[in-house]
């Protein structure tokens, strides 16, 4: 324990305990919401299996050796044997033995979902174009680094080949620029501004309700002070994230309002209305986000929900959820939901099979234990009888009776 040293009147040093011991205050403390925590845990297994699915599809013949997947388990933050994980989802993954080595391929039902997903991506192309344009329109110089954007492509629903699939078809809107010649410095630049895209989710909701743009709040009624702070913040005029930040002073309430609106809009563009705070922080320069982004998010618990599920700090958009379910689901989310249902079906089948196997083992153990118990009882019973006989011979009273009968009944 830390102590404070003082000099007393005699010149000696005296150690006194600090009145206020040092404590580690976490900037990430937020009361847990069971529904939103459930939404995060539901997506966790899906994210892992979706990555495994993509790995298998990229392998020759769309079949991957289990040894190869085992090596990739570290990148998926998984422990244990890969073969055990894969066998938990028999409806999704088909594990088979070939040349004394285990391989894994997707099941027919899984492959049909992959085809459905690809067809949805083809139909969703206009929405990808709009999302990409919106991102560039919100950035400070209408340019975003490709390497950074690749980190968000799955959050946004973009196909892996979105650059060669989308950009060449819309040369009047986008172009690739690279001023240094290095691959890491490649950027996507917006060429034309579309005013129809420059409408935020908050503004769209206000048009439907017939009111001025404002944020909605999701807090318990007992949080009186938080409600008061929210109403005070909401009273500040809404600043669209598509408006240039000219004239806004750092630290001003209007600047904070625009930043909150920008993060709200970024999350609105994602499939599950959530994003890793680490990934979001990579775009501080592009979107003029504050250095202490976590402080800003925790300052507005009625708008954002911060979670540390699975040791990954994630921010969710609260007004996009009804309990643990999304209010509006992107068509791609619907297809991916079918993937999740297939996972659950396989996991249920796996658990049921292992439950019956364990039950059978317990029955066998119980039968053996019962037989050994009967033998034990019999041996115990016979040993007790023998012990009674032996102890009876050495009992003095028994010995007297024995000899009396022996000699009295004996003939001459």
Buried (B, 14 or more C-beta within 10 A) or exposed (E): EEEEEEEEEEEEEEEEEEEEEEEEEEEEEBEEBEEBBBBBEBBEBBBBBBBBBEBBBEBEEEBBBBEBBBEBBEEBEBEEEBBEBBBBBBBBBBBEEEEEEBBBBBBEBBBEBBEBBEEBBEEBBEBBBBBBBBBBBBBEEBBBBBEBBEBBBBBBBBBEEBBEBBBEEBEEBBBEEEEEEEEEEBBBBBEEEEEEBBBBBBBEBBEEEEEEBBBEBBBEEEBEEBBEBBEEBBEBEBBBBBBEBEEBEEEEBBBBBBBBBBBBBBBBBBBBBBBBBEBBBBBEEBBBBBEEBBEBBBBBBBBBBBBBBEEBBBBBBBBBBEEBEBEEBBBBBEBBBBBBEBBBBBBEBBEEEEEEEEEEEEEEEEEEEEEEEEEEEEEEEEEEEEEEEEEEEEEEEEEEEEEEEEEEEEEE
